[in-house]
Amino acid sequence: MEDTCFDQLKLGDERVLSAYFNRHGRALLLFAYRIVADASLAEELVQDAYVKLWAARHRLESDAHIKSFLYRTTRNACIDHLRSTDYRMQAVSGESLAENSIQTDSDLLARMIHAETLQLVYAEVKKLSPTQQQVFKLTFVEGLTTEEICSQLEMTANAVFIARSKALATLKRVFKDTDLFLCLTFYALMERSADFPTLT
């Protein structure tokens, strides 16, 4: 499937861009947002990365090259934006925000992995039952107590406990080799941001 998409891209089939956006778009958005802390800007920079991908399609060597190209292009665009406004940050704090945001290859890889893991968390949360999603978000995003959740959802404490336990058990099963607590913490921070689009 990946080879087919890559071949279609090289041949100039614009429709295949949507497949690559579905594959990497959400993780790239999270990746960019962590750097620029602005959801609208992050979305714009990611869209630009796909425009550049299309323009550079003839130079790409493999499907894996596409992923690397998208992350590096997005990272560079984020840093270019920070540099363009950096003089304001330096005037306030005396520090260069752009220079502090420049990452080594190992830093870039770590952020790629983290963004893609978080994308998986979003995807798995969406697979939970509606009740489990509600209890999960009220617990880990809103920080409500069991009593408050019971009142808001008109559920018993036992029902809330069961829904939360099932949700966590599902996520632990999927992310058994990952630091689930870290993922949930960052998930909650992203969801609480008024600037970042929440799950529907």
VOSESE-190535 format. One record per residue: residue in three letters; z negated, x, y of N, C-alpha, C in turn. Coordinates in steps of 0.05 Angstrom, whole numbers, plus 5000, padded with zeros to 4 digits. Layout:
% residues N
ALAZXYZXYZXY;...
This chain:
% residues 200
MET500050174976500050005000500050175025;GLU498250395025498150565049500750715053;ASP501950805030504450955032506650765043;THR506650515035508550325044508350285074;CYS505950245084505450215112506350455128;PHE505750685117506450935131509550965133;ASP510850905111513850915110515050715130;GLN513850475132514850275150514450365179;LEU512150485184511650585211513650795219;LYS514150985201516051195207518851085212;LEU519550865199522150735202522350565227;GLY520050535241520150385266519450085264;ASP518050005243517249725240514749675256;GLU514949545279512649495296510549315283;ARG511349155264509548965251507349105236;VAL507849355227505849495211503549595228;LEU503949595255501749675273499249495269;SER499849235264497549055261495949125236;ALA497249225215495849305191494049545197;TYR495049725213493349955220491149875239;PHE491649675256489549585274487349445258;ASN488149285238486149155221484549355205;ARG485749575198484449775181482549945198;HIS483250025222481650215237480650105264;GLY481749885274481149795301478249755307;ARG476749615290473949555295472249805297;ALA472749985278471250235278471850405302;LEU474450405310475250555334473950435359;LEU473750165360472450035383469450115385;LEU468150115362465250205362465050495369;PHE466850655359466950945365467250995395;ALA469150855407469650885436467250775452;TYR466150555444463950435458461550615460;ARG461050765438458750945438459151175459;ILE461551225466462051435486462051335514;VAL463451115519463851015547461850785554;ALA460650665534458650455539459750215555;ASP462250155550463549935564465549805545;ALA465049565537466649435516469549395524;SER469949295549472649245559474249505561;LEU472949715571474249975573474850085545;ALA472950065527473350155499475750025487;GLU475949765491478249615479480849715492;GLU480849755518483249855531484150125521;LEU482150305517482750575508483750575479;VAL482650395462483550375434486450265433;GLN486950065450489649965451491650175459;ASP490850345479492550565488493050755465;ALA491050805448491350985426493550885407;TYR493650625403495750515385498550535398;VAL498650515425501150555438502150845434;LYS500251025437500851315433501551365404;LEU500251225385500951255357503851175352;TRP504650955364507450865361509351075372;ALA508751185395510451385408510651635391;ALA508451705377508351955362508951925333;ARG509951685325510151625296511951825281;HIS513951935295515852115282514652385275;ARG512352445289511052705285508952695263;LEU508252455255506052415236506952495208;GLU505052615193505752725167504752565143;SER502652405148501452255126499752025137;ASP498851845119497151625127494451735137;ALA493451945125490952065134491252185162;HIS493652285168494252395194494052175216;ILE494751935208494551705227491751655236;LYS489951655216487151605222486051825241;SER486552075234485652295251486852275279;PHE489452215280490752185306489451975323;LEU488851735312487551525326484851595337;TYR483151725321480551805330480652015351;ARG482252215347482452435367483552325394;THR485552155392486752045416484751875431;THR483251715416481251545429479051715441;ARG478051915426476052095436476952225462;ASN479352335462480352475485480652295509;ALA481452045504481751855526479051775538;CYS477051755521474351695530473351925548;ILE473752165539472752395554474352425580;ASP476952375579478552385604477552185624;HIS476751945614475651745632473051835644;LEU471251945628468752045638469152265658;ARG470952445653471552655672472652555698;SER474152335697475352225722473252105740;THR470952025729468851915745466352095745;ASP466652335734464352505729463052595755;TYR464552625777463352715801461152535811;ARG461452275805459352085813456852125797;MET457152185771454852235754453452485762;GLN455052695769453852945777452352915803;ALA453352755821452052715846449252585843;VAL449052405822446552265817444652435800;SER445652545778443852675759444052985759;GLY446153085771446553375770447553475744;GLU448253295726449253365699452153265696;SER453653405680456353325674456453155649;LEU456852895653456952705630459252765612;ALA461552835623463852895606463453135588;GLU462353345600461953585584459853545562;ASN457853375568455853315547457053145525;SER459253005531460452825511462552965494;ILE463353205501465353355485464153425458;GLN465553365437464453395410465953615395;THR464653745377465953925358467253755337;ASP468853885320470153735298468153605280;SER465853745274463853635257462553395270;ASP462153405297460953175311462952945310;LEU465452995313467552785312467552655285;LEU467452815264467452705237464952535232;ALA462652625242460152475239460352205253;ARG461452205277461751955291463751765278;MET465851885267467851715253466551575229;ILE465051725214463651615190461651405199;HIS460151455220458151255229459551005239;ALA461751025254463150795264464350625241;GLU465350765221466550625198464350495181;THR462050625179459850495164458850245178;LEU458650265205457750035220459849805218;GLN462349875217464449665213464049525187;LEU463249675166462749555140460249375141;VAL458249455157455849275160456749015172;TYR458349025194459348775206460748605186;ALA462548725171464148585151462348445130;GLU460348595120458548485100456748265111;VAL455848295135454248085147455847825149;LYS458447845156460147615157460447475130;LYS460047615109460347505082457847345073;LEU455647385087453147245080453546945085;SER451846795072451946505077451246455106;PRO452046225118451346165146448346185151;THR446746085133443846095136442846385136;GLN443746535117442946815116443846975141;GLN446246915151447147045176445246975199;GLN444546715201442846635223440146765221;VAL438946765198436246885194436447185199;PHE438547315189438847605192439047675222;LYS440747535237441147605265438647535281;LEU437247315275434847255290432647455284;THR432647565260430547765253431148035265;PHE433648135260434248415267435548455294;VAL436648235305437848265332436048145353;GLU435047895348433347765368430447855365;GLY429747965342426948055338424947825336;LEU425747595327423947365325422147385301;THR419847265303417947265281418847045261;THR417647045237418346835218417746565229;GLU415446535242414646285254416646185274;GLU417646365291419546295312422246215299;ILE423046355278425446285264425246005251;CYS422945955239422445695227422845475247;SER421645515271421845315292424745275302;GLN426145495305428845485316430845365296;LEU430545435271432445335250431345105235;GLU428945015241427644795226427644845196;MET426645075189426445165161423545225155;THR422845225130420145305122419945605121;ALA417545715122417146005121418246115095;ASN417945975074418946065048421946075048;ALA423245885060426245885061427246115078;VAL425846175100426646395117426346665102;PHE424046685087423546925072425746975051;ILE426446755037428446775016431146855028;ALA431946725050434546785063434647075072;ARG432447165084432347445094432347645071;SER430947575050430847755026433547775013;LYS434947555010437547554998439547705015;ALA439347675041441247825059440748125056;LEU438248205057437648495055438348605028;ALA437948445007438548534980441548574977;THR443148394989446048424988446948685003;LEU445848725027446548965042445649225029;LYS443249215017442249455003444049524979;ARG444949314966446749354943449349484951;VAL450349394974452949504984452549784995;PHE450349825009449950085023447750245009;LYS447750254983445650384968445450684974;ASP447750814982447751094987447751165017;THR447150955033447250995062444550935074;ASP443951045097441450985111441650715123;LEU440950505108441250235117439650175142;PHE437150285143435450235167436850335192;LEU438150575191439450675214441850495222;CYS443350405202445550225208444649965221;LEU442449855210441449605221440349645249;THR439149865254438149925281440449935301;PHE442550075294444750095313446249835315;TYR446449685292447649425293446149245313;ALA443549245312441949085330442349165359;LEU442449425364442849515392445649425402;MET447649435385450349355394450349055399;GLU449148905382449148615385447548525409;ARG445448675417443848605439445148675466;SER447148845465448548925490450048685501;ALA449448615526450848395538453848445542;ASP454548705542457248785547458948795522;PHE457648805499459148845474459548575460;PRO461948515451462548255438460948225412;THR459647995409457947945385459647815363;LEU458347815339459647685317459747385321;THR461847265311462146975314461346845288;
